[in-house]
Amino acid sequence: MGAIVDGGLLPGVRVLDLTSGIAGGYAGKLLADAGAEVVKIEAPGGDALRAGGDAVVFGYLQRGTRSVVLDLDAPGGAAALDDLASRADIVIEDTPPAGSIAPALCGAHPHLVVVSLSAFGLRGPWAARPSSDLVLQALSSSIAGRGDKQGRPVAAGGDLIEWATGATAAVAALIGLRDASSGGGDHIDLSRLEVAVTIFNGFRAVSGQLAPPPPDPVRVVEVPSIEPAGDGWVGFCTLSADQFTAFAELIGAPEWATDPDIRRIDVRCERALELRPRIAAWTSQHTVEEILRMAGERRIPAAPVGNGATGPSVAQLAERGVFRADLGNQPRIPYRLSRSSQPDFGEVPALGSTEASQLAADWPRRERRPRASAEGARSLPLEGIRVFDLTSYWAGPYVSQLLGMFGAEVYKVESVQRADGTRFGTSYGMAGERVWERAPLFQGVNTAKRGVTIDLSRPEGRGLGRRLLACCDVVIENYVPRVAEGFGILEDPRPDLIVVRMPAWGLSGPWRDRPGFAQTMEQVSGLAWVTGFPDGPPLIPRGPCDPIGGLHAAVAVVAAILERDRSGLGQLIEVPLVESALNVAASQFLHHAASGELLERMGNRRVGAVPHDVYPCRGQEEWVAVAVTSDAQWDALGRALGEPAWACDPRLATLEGRHEATAAIDAELARWCSARTADEASSVLCDAGVPAAPVVLPHAVVELAQLRQRAFWEEVEHPVVGRIRLASFPARFASRAGGYHRSPAPTLGQHNDEVLGGLLGLSAAELDDLEARQLIGTRPL
């Protein structure tokens, strides 16, 4: 697609990062990776990561940015920030709702896109509620669904909500930036809770609306998943019947492949105590490398369970040069561009290394444009963009859904021979006719699209596909490369076409044509390594790498659309699912390279917080999450409990003392919680200022008051399943009046007449002939 052009995707875009910590820093990093100029505004003491001792993570987030120190409470501080804001395009803030400066910035500088990050959103009944990662995981149902049924629920490790919040903020900022090019700036109110629901709840809340909720407990460890090998741990993922059949034959249990119960994913999970010993008996007799080779020959998704020490040596990652050894094993930018340059990582800025006056001299003031209002007839930011959506499962469909939510015309292309795998893989337990139209995950990530079927495996179908592609601006696919290339429509793309390819492992390397899913990425990236209890096996977080991969691809494609607006040219964007996972797991590799420290599983406990766990309450499967992360919160906990003698022990007034007494504190707090329901316990603690929340079941998340108040759940009317509520985009745009789900997920081939007939001009007789020959259709074969 032409020679590499310097400047990246966002040349001249200016970003002020007023945040402290991972989320805002990662949003800034993603924008800097795309070519924007990012300036970190720090308080005199520096960012919490810089000042708190996690220098390797701070360096990862801030390489190539500039640091300006401003004390906003000192004379002249607010005025200096206001002056810099008049010269910027994007501002990212992360403060309590009462401390948000977004209204003032938006009022003074209507051209600005301001993204506000907060735990629950700036408005709603929980806006000022105390929070933590553990609390957000509890409320989003993440904790409820993870762990052995016979054991205790456990949180996902790795601060995934923070990293995903940063990626979501980058997507939102770029969407706002494209809108600002014609309609003025915007204020974007982004909620971490909504991000947590997006990455952890997935289709589970939809399942609860379409089928009876499963009995308690809802905790699940997939079978197979992470199994013991002779020299470590190996991960499997068998979502399709073919994959499980191949797995059963691999371990010498071919009868499992013909057993109508064991073939079902949900039944296998229920029978884990019976099935897992037989799996382990086989896997423990082989090395990880032997198992990977045999699984690869059978096209079974499998991966080594990586960690901070072993990840960089994984053959596929090493051959592709994913890690930068010269930068302490920092993962590279998680996408490759065929035409636009990508900046090399620069130096970590010293605190205050740039003066505000110097920056103001470098940045001319931006033109003032009137700020758009949600009451006006403002078009959606991506209107006029057409997308050829050749994706399946979750990560790829989520990218095209995001584009559709913001106005793009998305054509979901399947075939009656090869429908989206989620139509069948997540429809267990669904009752009624046309079960393939009832799959919860398909319903959740395919709204705002038009459904088209074309058999791309036949020459006539490929010709029809090329005709549709000729009408599109973007094509997205996430198949194994050999499969996508076999469709025959990706060769010799038009110069203005943006081609987004999202293979699991990338377009090169020894694992190029191996399948992989979110679970596989969580295994190899180390995210599973840090999830689970110290005395138990690694556990997959169960899905978040799919939406996280989709968010990274959305950053790249929206930035590429902005670049195409200027140049008129498209390009190939390669976004391997594994590289998004490695970027959000970067702290493991950075810490090991810097000090030899291997981050490990900690269950529900975390460094720097005591108590920090999930406690059983009165009633069946009732749990409450409690996270005390400061001395002030410890004092608040004591008051909430009525200042019992054990909590008033002066040795517990410091974090060090509490760490030494963790077991005793947990026992006392568990005793207090056991006399109350989870709702009662969390209400008492939250009222006192202690982060706490009941562990919410997946189907109950739709009833959370804050999400309902913020209209996060949107109701759609589907022609087969009727009215259902779906999670929307996890941010509210001040300029937007309507919802995000502009139409429900399409039924198979629902819009063949409209798209193939109306857009491409085929006659009714031609469409009937194509359907008779099964080149198109509305029922899977």
N, C-alpha and C positions, 0 to 999 in steps of 0.2 A: 504493500500500500504506500510505496514511496519512501524517500529518505527520511531519517530521523530529524525532526525539527526541534530546536532548542526552545526552552521556555516552559515545558510541561503543559499541563492541561489548564492551569489557572494563572497564567502570567499576569502580573499587575494586581492581583487580588490581595487585599490587605485585611489581616485578621488581628483583633485584639483579644487575647485570652486572659480574662480576669479571674480564672478559676484556680483552685488549689487541689491537687490530688490527681487520680487516674482519669476520671471521666472527661473532664474538660481538656486535660492534657492530651488525651488520645484523640479527641476531636480535632484539636489543633495539629497534632502530628499527621493525621490523615489529610488535612487540608494542605499542610506543608509538603507532604509526599506528592500531592498533585500539582505543586508548583506555586502555591500561594505564599506570600510573605507573612509569617506569623510572629507576633510580638507578645511575649509573656509579661504581663503586668503583675509584679510581685510586691507584697507588703515588705517593709524593711527587714523583717525576719526571714523572708523567703518562702517559697512554696512549701507546703507541708511535707512533701516527699523529699525535697532538698534539705529542709531543716530537720526532718524526722529521722534521717539516717538511711533512707532507701535510695541512695544516690544512683544506684545502677538503673532503677526504674525511671527515676527523674531524667537521667541521661538518655535513656531510650526514647522517652517522650519528647525531649526538648532539643535534640541535636538539630542544628540548622536554624533554630529560632533565635530571637534577640530578647534580652531581659532588660526591662525598665522598672525601676523601683519607684513606686508612688505610695505615699501615705495619704489615703483619702480623707483621714480625719485631721490632717495637719493643714495649716494655711496654704492655699495654693494647690493642694493635691487634687481636689475635685475639679478645679478649673483646668489643670493640666490634662486630666483624663478627658474632660469635655472637648478640649482642643484636639486631642488625638482621635477621639471618636468622630469628629467632623472630617477626618482625613481617611477613615477606615471604611471598609465595606461590611464586615461581619464583626460582631462582638459576642463573646461567649461568657456568661456569668454563672456562678454556682454559689448562691447564698440562700439563707432562710427567706421564705416569702416576704417577711416584714422588712428585710434588708435589701430587697431587689431594687436595683437602680435602673432596670429596664424601662419603666414608664418615663423617667426623666430623659434617658438617652433617646428613646423613640420620639418623645415630644420635641426635643431640641434638634434632632437630626433625622428627618423623615426618610432619608435615603438608606438608613442603616437596616441591616438584618440582625436582630438581636435574639440570641438563643439563651433562654433561662433554664438551667438545670436545677431540679429540686427532687426531694424524695417522693412527694405525692402530687406535685403540681402546685402552682401558685394560688389556686382557688379550690374551694371544696371543703367539706367538714374536717378533713384530715390534714389540711395544709400545714398546720403547725405541730402535727403529731411527731413525737420523737421516733427516730428510725435508725436502722443499720442494715447491712447486707443480710444478716440472719433474719431480721424481721420481714424484709421484703421477700425473701425466699419463702418464708412461712405464709405470707399473705397471697403469694402468687401460685401456691400449691406445689412449688418445687420440692419442698421437704416431704410433703405427704406421700409422694409417689416413689420415693427412692429408698432402697434398702430391703433386707429380707423381711418377709411377713412375720417371721418369728422374733425379729429383733426390734431395733429402734429406728425411727426415721432419721435420715441424715442429710445435711445440706451439701450442695455442690461446692467444691473447693475452687480457688482460682479467681475470686472477685469478678465473676463473669458479668454481673449486672453493671459494674463500673465500666468494663471494656465495651459492652454492648451499648451502654448509654452514650459513650463517646462516639461510637460508630453511627448511632442513630442521630446524634447531634450534627455530625458532619453531613449526613444525607439531608437533614432538614435545612441546614444552612445553605447547601448548594441549591436545593429547591427554591428557597427564599431568594437566593442570588439571581436565579434565572427570572423569577418574577420581578425582582427589583429592576432588572434591565429595562422594563417598560412601565411598571406600575408603582414604583416607590418601594420602600423597605417593608419590613414586617417584624412583629414580635412573636416568637415561637416559644410556647410554654411546654417544656418537656418533662415528663414524669418518669422517675426511675421505677416506680411500681408498675407503670404501664409497660415499660421496657421489660421488666421481669416477667410479666404475664406473657408478653410476646415471645420471649425466648424459652420459657420454661413450661407454660401451660399448653401452648400449641393448640392442638385439636381437642384436648381433653375436656375443656368446657363445652365444646360443641357436642362431643360424645354424650355428655350428660343430658343434653336436650333431645337427642335422637334415640336414646336407648336408656333403659333403667341403669342408674349408677351402680357400679360394682359394690359388693359387700365390703365392709371394713375388714382388715386394713387394705388400702389400695396400693401398698408398696410393691414394687416389681423389680426383680433382677432378671433380665432377659436370659433365655435359654436357646442357643448358647450365647455367651457374652465373653467375659474375661475368664480364661481358664488357665490352670497351672501347666506349664511346660517343664521339660527336664531342666531347663536353665533359666527360667524366668516366667513371665506371664505372656499369654498371647490372646488377642482379641478377635472375636468373630462377629459378624452381623448377617443374619439370614432373614431378610424381609420378604423375599418371594418364595413361592413353592419350589421353583427350580433350584434356588440357592440352598434351601433346606434339604432337598433331595440329595444334592451333591455333598452336603455336609454329612448327612446320615451315612452315605456310602463311604466317605472319607474315614470315619471313625469305626467302620465295621458294624454299623447298625442299620442295614438297608431296610429292615422291616419298619423302622420309624417312618420312612418316606411314604409308605402305603397305609399307615395307620391314620384314619380320618381325624382322630383327635390330636395326635401328636403333631400332625402337619400344621395345626393351627397355632399361631404365635401365642394367643392368650391361654390356650390349654397347656402348652409347654411351660409357661411361667407358673401356672398353678401346680404343675407336677415336678417342679424343680428338684425337690428332695429326692425324687425317684430317678430323674434323668441325669442330673449333674454328676453323680459318682461315675456313671459309665463313660461320660465324656472325659472326665479327669483321668480315668484309667488309661485311656488312649493317649491324650495329649501329654501326660506326664512321662510317657515313654519316648518322646521325641523332643528335639531342640526346637526353639522358636524358628530358627532358619529353616529347618526341615519342614515344619508345619506350614510356614509361609509359602515355600516352594510347592508343596502338594496342594495347598488351597488355591494358589495362583493358577495351577494347571487346570483346576476345576472351576475357575471363575467364582470362587467363594470370597466375598469381602472379608479380608483378614489383615491384621497389622500387629507388629510388636507393641507391647505396652511401654511407651517411652517415658522418660523422665528428664530432669535437667542435665543428667550426666550422659545418657545414651541417645537422646533425640538427635543431636547433630551428626551422629555417626550412622543413622539409618540410611541405607544405600540410596534410596530414591532421593532423599533430601540432600545428601552429600554430593551426588552426581550433578544435581541441578543447581548447586551453589546457593541453597536457600539461606544458610547462616553466614554471617560475616565474622570470621574468626578474628579479624583485625579490630573489631568493635565489641569484643567480648561475647561472641556468638549471638549478636543481635540478628533477628530474622530480617530479611530484606522486605521491601515494599511488597504487599501481597498480590500484586497484579503486574503483568507485563504489557507494554504498549508497543505497537508495531511502528508508529509514526511520530509520536510525541516523546520527547526526552523525559527521563525521570531524574530528579535531583539526587546527587550523591549525599549521603548523610554528612552533615557538617559537624562542627564542634559543639560541645555543650556550653551554653553561655554562662559566664560568671555572673553572679548576682549583681544587677545594676550595671552591666557592661555597656549599655547604651543609655545615653541621657535623653530624657523626654524632649528637650529642645533640639537635639540632633535628629531625632526621629521626625519631629514636626517639620524640620527643614527638608528632610528627604521625601516627605509625603505631602504633595499639594492637597488642598482641601477638595473634597468631593462636591459635585453639583447637588444642590438641594432639589429633591423631587418630592411632590406631595405624597404623603403616606396613604395607601389605599385603605378603605374601610370594608368590613365584612358586609355592609349594607349595600355597597355598590355592585354593579354588574361586572365584576372583574373576572376575566377568563382564568382558567386553571393554568398553572405554570407550564405544563407539558402538552397543552392542546396543540394539535397539528402534528405531533410525533406519532408515527405508526410503528408498531412492534410486532415482529414475527416471533411468537413465543413457542419455541420447540423444546420445552423443558418438562421435567417430570419430578415427582416426589416433592421436596420442600424448598431447598435452597434456591434453585432456578425459578420455580413459580413465584417465590416471594419477591424476587427482583422485579419480574414483570408486573406483579400485583402492585408494588409500590409505584411503578411508572403509571399504571392505570389509575391508581388513586389520585394522582395529580394531573390527570387529564389526557394521558396518552391513549391512543386507540390500540388495544392489544388483541391480537388474534391468537388464541390458544389452539395450536395445531396438534392434533392427535390422529390416530387412525383406528378403524375398527379392528385392525390386526394388532396394534400396539397402543392401547390407551394409556394414559398417565397411570403409573404403578400405584399411586395412592388410591385410585378408585377401588382397588381390590385389597391392598395391603392394610388399609385402616377401616375396612367396612365390617370386620368381625363384630357380631352382636347386633348388626343392623337388621331390621325386619321389614318386610314389604316387597313390592315389585321393584324392578330396576335397582337392585341393591348397589350397583356401581355408581348410582347417582346419590347415594346416601353416605358415602365415606366422609367422616368428619374432617380429616385433614384436607381433602380436596375442597370441601366447602369453605374451609377457613382461609386458604391461600390462593384461591382462583377467582375471587370476585373482581369486578371491574374489567372483565374480559369477554370476548366473543368466541364461542366454540366452533371450531372448524375441524373436519376430518379429511385427511388426504393420505393415501397410501404412498409414501415416499420410497418404498422399496421397489416400485415398478416404474418403468420409463415414463409412462403417461402421467403418473402421479408426480414424478419429479418435475416434469414440465409444468404441471399445474402449480406446484410449489414455487418454482422459479417465477412464475407470473405473479403470484401473491407477494413474493419477496421483492419484486421490482417496485411494488407500491409502498414498501416499508423503509423506514429510516434506521431501524435497529433490529438485529436478529440476536436472540439469546438461546443457547443450548447448553445442557449440562449432562450429556450422555458420555459414556466411555468414548474416547476419540475415534476408535475404529468404527463404532456404530454411527456416530454423527457424520463422519466422512463418507460412510456407505450410503447416506441419504442423497449424496450427490448434488447438494444445492449450495455448498459453501465455497466451491471453487470460483476463482476469479471474481471476487466481489466488486461492486461498483465503487469508485473512489469516494463517494459520499456516504457509504454504508458503514455503520458501526456494528461490528461483529463481536459479540460477547460469548466467549467459550469458558465453561465452568467445569472442567473435568475434575475428578477427585484428586488425582495426583499430578496433573499438569500434562502438557502436550509433548513432553519428552521424558527420557529416563527409563530405567528398566521396568518400572511399574506403570508405565503410560497407559496401558490398556487393561489394567486391573480395575474392577469396580470398587467403589467406596461410598460410604454414607456418613452421616453425622457421627454415628456411633464409632465408626472406624477412625475418624479424625480425632475424636475424644480419646481414643485409645493411644494412638501414635503420638499425639501432641503433648502428652503428660497431664492433660486435664483429668483423666481417669486416675492417674497416679496419686493426685492430691485430693481425691474424693473417696470417702469411706472412713472406716475406723482404723486406728493404728494396728490393731490385732487382726484385721480382716483383709480381704482382697481389695484391689482397686475396683471402683465402681464408675461406670460411665455417668456423666451428668444427665444423659437421656434426652438428647436432641438439640440443645442450644447451638451447636456448631452449624446446623442448617440455616436458621435465620441469621446468625452472625455472619456466615459466608455470604448470604444474600445481601446483607447490609454493606459489606465491603464491595461486592460487585456493583451495588447501587451507587456507592460513592464514585466508583470509576466511570460508570456509564453516564451519570448525570454530569460529571465533570467533562466527559468526552462530548456530550451534547453541547455544553457551554463552549467548548473549544470549536466544535463544528459550526456553531452560530457565527464565530469569527472567521474561520478559514473556509467553510464550505466542504470540508473533507472529513471523512470517517477514518476508522482504523480498526485493527484487530486488538481486542483486549482479552488477555488470558488471565483468568481468576481461579487458580486451583483451590479447591475447598480446603485442602490441607494447609495452605499458606495463610489463610485467614485464621485458622485455628492456632497455628504456631505464633502468629502475631499477638493474639490475646493471651497466650500462655508464655509470653516472652520472659517474664520474671524468673521462671524456673531456670532457663538457660543462662540468663545474665548472672544470677546469683551463683550458680555453680562455676561459671567461668571466672568470676571475680574472686571467689573465696573458697571454692570447693564445697560450699553448702548445698546439700540436696534437700529441697523442700519435700515434705512428706505429708501423708494423710494425718489429719487431726480430728476426724469426726466432726462434731459441731463446735469444737473449741477453736480459738484463734489467739495468736500472740497479741498481747497488749489488751486483753479483755477477760475479766473474771468478775462475775459468772458469765458464761457464754455457752448456752446449751439449749436443748429442747427437753422440757420436763412433763411427765405424765400428770394429767389432771383428773378430776372426778368424772366418771363416765367411761364408756368404751371408746378406745382409740381417740381420746381427747388429749391434745398436747399443746403446750404454750412455749414459744420461743422467747428467750430473755437474753439481752446483750447489754452488759455494762462496760462501757469503753472509756470511762473517766472517773476520777475521784468524786466529781460532783454527782454523777449518776449513781455511784455507790452510796453516797449520802442519801440521795433520793430513794434508793431501794430500801435502805434502813427505815426511813420515815414511812414508806408505803407498807412495810411489814409490821409497823407498830414499835419499831426500835427494840427488838428482842436483844437479850444480853449477848448472844453470839455475834450479832451484826455490829454491836457497839465495841467489840474488841479493838483496841487501838492498833493492834498489829495488822488489822485489815484495812487501815486507812490508806495504805499505799498499794500500788499495783504489785510490787514485789511480795508484800505480805499476803495479798490475796492469791497470788500464784502458788505460794507454798501451801496454802490452805484450800486449794481448789476442791478437793474431794469433800472436805467437811462443809464448805459453802454449798456445793451441789446437793448434798444430802439434806441440809436444812431447808434449802429453797424447794427441793422436791417435796418435802413434807408439807410445806405451806401450800404448794400448788395442788397437792393431792386432795385437799379439802375443798377445792373450788373448781368450777368449770373453767375451761380455757378462756371463754369470753369474760368471765368474772375476774380471773387472775390478770388478764391482759388489760382490762379496763382500769383496775386499781393501779397497776404499775404505770400505764401510760399517763394517767391523771397526775401521777407524781413526777413525771418527767423521765421515766425509765423506758428505753426502747423495748417493746414487747408486743407480741401478736399471737393469736391462736394459729395453729397449723391448719390452714384451710384446705378442704378437699377440692379436687380439680373441678367438679361440677358446680361447687358453691361460689367460685370466684366471680361469677356473673352477678352475684347479689351484693358484692362489696359496695358500701355506700359511696365511697370516694369515686369509684369507677363509674357508678351510675350517675352521680352528680356531674361528672366531667364528660358524660356521653361517650365514654370509651367503648362501651358495647353498643353496636348499632344493629338494628333489626332489619332483616331483608326477607323478602318473600320469594322462596324457591319453588319452582313448578312441581317438584316431586316431594320435597320434605316439608314444605309449608314455611311458616314464619320461624326464623331462628335468629339468635343474637350472636354476633361475631365481633371479635376484637378488632379495633381499628388501628390507625397509626398512633404511636404513643406520644403524640404532641398535639397541642392545639395552636393553630395559626390565627392570629388576630384578624387577618384579612379574609378568612374563610368562614362562610356562613353555613354551608351544607356539610353533610357527612362525607366519609371517604369511600364507603362501599356504594359505588354508583350503580351497580347491578349485582345480582347474586352470581355465584359460580355457574357457568354454563353447563347445560346437559351436553352429552356427547353429540357433537355435530349440530348443535342447536341453531347455529347461525350460518349453516352452509348456503342456504338460499340467499341470505342477505349479503354475505361476503363474496361467495363464488359467483352468485348471480348478479347482485347489485354492483359490487366493486369490480369484478373481473368480467362481467357481461355475459356469463353463460346463460343459455336459454333453459327454460323448464325441461324441455326434452333432453338437453345435454346433461342436466343434473340428474334426471331420472336414469339415463343410460349409465352415468358414472356410479350411481347407487346400485343399479342392477349388477354391475361388474365388481362391486365391493371396493371401488376406488375411493368412495366416500360412503357415509352411512351414519346411523344414529344408535346402533346397538353393537357392542363388542362381539367379536366372533368367539 
